[in-house]
Amino acid sequence: MNKILEFVKTNRFNVTAWGVTALIVAALLGSAFWWTQVRAASNDTHPIPTAKPGQNQSPVGVPAPVTNSVAFPGIGRALQLKTNAPDRPRMDPVKYTVSRGDAMYSIAKQFNLKVDSIIYSNKGVIKYDNPQFLTPGLELLIPPVDGMYYTWKDGDTFESVAAKFSVLTKVKPEDVINFPGNNIDLTNPQVKPGTMIFIPGGSRTLFDWSQLMPTVSRVNNGSTGTSDFGGGGCSSGGPVDNTFHSPTNSLAISGYDYSPSHLGIDLAATEGTPIYAAAAGIVTMAQGGDNYGYGNVVQIDHGNGFITLYAHLSQINVQRCEIVGAGTLIGLAGNTGHAEGAHLHFEIRIGGSNVNPHDYLQ
């Protein structure tokens, strides 16, 4: 005991300091315990007094269960690590390199575009604006939506450009100004010459590649078209009617339909399928070779302004200046010229201008 007292006297300051520290810690712990008890007590539900004799018991509410019912409305959401943000539409052009086996139709479908929109934006790149003149390694400019790209020239205005490229559908100047991909300052719309801009819904006049093939006609009966092909016409008074029949046994479209960039229709026909004259007339062309992509081709003048053309044949069964009737076998379907598989490319021309064959075939 004496040793303890002697130790306390010797270390009076340290003992006092440790004692005060212990008291402070005890006070803090006591205060924390008291605070938790008070909070717990405040969250408890208060008991509802029972009814006195002769009184009805007060209704007691039952907490609603945690469900998606009307009693406890809520929005359920599954836990996911990433937010599914919708894809933003493309506003800039992309470059596409043609590979072996590619077709303009499949490329357009891949980018959800019309064939003509790709052709519009690739003037001078696609030969004759003809979708069948695709070659491996050709680099195409693919627009974001249907329309066309145009390089701004000195003196252009939004009004003049919109009017110039409204060949098929009307383009408004504000359509060009407001297109996000053009990055035009809406407070001061200006475009520097040499800048490539996009024209939504724009269209231009395409190269009339069918004119590479002369519209051959006989020189009598007042038929229209160019006067002759290779010198000397075919004189004949063969039968003529205005009724056009299917040149094959099927009118199923196989490939390209009629459009500004494809002035005929591609009819489904396997290699060797018989091809018939759509109406009576006289053969003004029965020629083999490439023929600007047509391949082996037969052309018939029907004497009333109508001319029909049958291309990509594997075999020609008629001769120039031969009279044929409606349904006469003129050849077999094939894959000659610039063709993407066997089929029949069929055209109807009136006065030398192509028309939509669907309007005349039965």
Residue pairs with C-beta under 8 A, 6 or more apart in sequence:
8 15
48 58
48 60
49 58
50 57
51 57
51 58
64 71
64 72
65 71
65 72
66 72
68 74
68 76
89 144
89 145
90 144
91 144
91 179
91 180
91 181
92 144
92 181
93 121
93 141
93 142
93 143
93 144
93 149
93 198
94 141
94 142
95 139
95 140
95 141
95 142
96 107
96 111
96 139
96 140
96 142
97 137
97 138
97 139
97 140
98 107
98 134
98 135
98 136
98 137
98 138
98 139
98 140
99 136
100 136
102 134
102 136
103 131
103 134
103 255
103 340
104 115
104 118
104 119
104 131
104 132
104 134
104 256
105 115
105 131
105 255
105 256
107 118
107 140
107 142
108 114
108 115
108 117
108 118
111 118
111 142
113 142
113 143
113 145
113 146
114 146
114 259
115 131
115 256
115 259
115 261
115 262
116 203
116 206
116 259
116 260
116 261
117 143
117 145
117 146
117 147
117 148
118 140
118 142
118 143
119 126
119 129
119 131
119 206
119 261
120 147
120 148
120 149
120 202
120 203
120 204
120 206
121 141
121 142
121 143
121 148
121 149
122 140
122 141
123 129
123 204
125 138
125 139
125 140
125 141
126 133
126 134
126 138
126 140
127 133
128 207
128 209
128 212
128 292
128 293
129 206
129 207
129 209
129 261
130 207
130 209
130 261
130 262
130 293
130 338
131 256
131 261
131 262
132 256
132 293
132 338
132 339
132 340
133 293
133 338
141 149
143 149
143 198
144 181
144 198
145 200
146 200
146 201
147 198
147 199
147 200
147 201
147 202
148 165
148 198
148 199
148 202
148 203
148 204
149 196
149 197
149 198
149 199
150 161
150 165
150 196
150 197
150 198
150 199
150 202
151 194
151 195
151 196
151 197
152 161
152 191
152 192
152 193
152 194
152 195
152 196
152 197
153 193
154 193
156 191
156 193
157 173
158 173
158 174
158 176
158 177
158 189
159 173
161 173
161 176
161 197
161 199
162 171
162 172
162 173
162 175
162 176
162 199
163 171
164 204
165 171
165 199
165 202
165 203
165 204
166 202
166 203
167 203
167 204
167 205
167 260
168 203
168 260
169 201
169 203
171 199
171 200
171 201
171 202
175 199
175 200
175 201
176 182
176 184
176 197
176 198
176 199
176 200
177 184
177 186
177 189
178 184
178 186
179 197
179 198
179 200
181 198
182 191
182 197
182 198
184 190
184 191
184 197
191 197
203 260
206 260
206 261
208 263
209 263
209 292
209 293
210 263
210 264
210 347
210 349
210 354
212 292
213 291
213 292
213 294
213 297
213 299
213 309
214 226
214 229
215 225
215 226
215 299
215 307
215 349
215 352
216 225
216 226
216 228
216 229
216 284
216 285
216 299
216 301
216 307
217 223
217 224
217 225
217 226
217 227
217 228
217 233
217 284
217 301
217 307
218 233
218 234
218 235
218 236
218 282
218 284
218 301
218 303
219 227
219 228
219 233
219 234
219 235
220 233
220 235
220 236
220 237
221 237
221 240
221 303
223 301
223 303
223 304
223 305
224 305
224 350
224 351
224 352
225 301
225 307
225 349
225 351
225 352
226 352
227 233
229 284
229 285
234 282
234 283
234 284
234 301
234 320
234 321
236 282
236 321
236 323
238 280
238 281
238 282
238 303
238 323
238 324
239 280
239 323
239 325
240 279
240 280
240 281
240 302
240 303
240 304
241 279
241 280
241 302
241 326
242 279
242 304
242 306
243 279
243 326
243 362
244 278
244 279
244 306
244 308
244 348
244 357
244 360
244 361
244 362
245 276
245 278
245 279
245 326
245 327
245 361
245 362
246 267
246 276
246 278
246 361
246 362
247 267
247 275
247 276
247 277
247 278
247 308
247 310
247 344
247 346
248 267
248 268
248 269
248 273
248 274
248 275
248 276
248 333
248 344
249 273
249 274
250 267
250 268
250 269
251 267
251 361
252 267
252 268
253 265
253 266
253 267
253 268
254 266
254 267
254 268
254 269
254 341
254 343
255 266
255 340
255 341
255 343
256 262
256 265
256 266
257 265
257 266
258 264
258 265
258 356
258 357
258 358
263 347
263 354
264 309
264 311
264 345
264 346
264 347
264 348
264 354
264 357
265 345
265 346
265 357
265 358
266 343
266 344
266 345
266 346
267 343
267 344
267 345
267 346
268 343
269 275
269 333
269 342
269 343
269 344
270 333
270 342
271 314
271 332
271 333
271 334
271 335
271 342
272 314
272 315
272 332
272 333
272 334
273 332
273 333
273 342
273 344
274 329
274 332
274 333
275 298
275 310
275 313
275 329
275 330
275 331
275 332
275 333
275 344
276 326
276 327
276 328
276 329
276 330
277 300
277 308
277 324
277 325
277 326
277 327
277 328
277 330
278 300
278 308
278 326
278 346
278 348
278 361
279 300
279 302
279 306
279 308
279 326
280 302
280 323
280 324
280 325
280 326
281 300
281 301
281 302
281 303
281 306
281 308
281 323
281 324
282 300
282 301
282 303
282 321
282 322
282 323
282 324
283 298
283 299
283 300
283 318
283 319
283 320
283 321
283 322
283 323
283 324
283 330
284 299
284 300
284 301
284 307
284 320
284 321
285 297
285 298
285 299
285 320
286 297
286 298
286 299
286 316
286 318
286 319
286 320
286 322
286 330
287 296
287 297
287 316
287 320
288 296
288 316
288 336
289 295
289 296
290 336
290 337
290 338
291 297
291 311
291 337
293 337
293 338
294 309
294 311
294 312
294 337
294 345
295 311
295 312
295 313
295 334
295 335
295 336
295 337
295 338
295 339
296 311
296 312
296 313
296 314
296 315
296 316
296 331
296 334
296 336
296 337
297 309
297 310
297 311
297 312
297 313
297 337
298 309
298 310
298 313
298 316
298 318
298 330
298 331
299 307
299 308
299 309
299 310
300 307
300 308
300 309
300 310
300 324
300 330
301 307
302 308
305 350
305 351
306 348
306 349
306 350
307 348
307 349
307 350
307 352
308 346
308 347
308 348
308 349
309 345
309 346
309 347
309 348
309 349
310 330
310 331
310 344
310 345
310 346
311 337
311 344
311 345
311 346
311 347
312 333
312 334
312 335
312 336
312 337
312 339
312 342
312 343
312 344
312 345
313 331
313 332
313 333
313 334
313 336
313 344
314 331
314 332
314 333
314 334
314 335
314 336
314 342
315 331
315 332
315 334
316 330
316 331
317 329
317 330
317 331
317 332
318 324
318 328
318 330
318 331
324 330
333 342
333 343
333 344
334 342
335 341
335 342
335 343
339 345
346 357
347 354
347 357
348 354
348 355
348 356
348 357
348 360
349 355
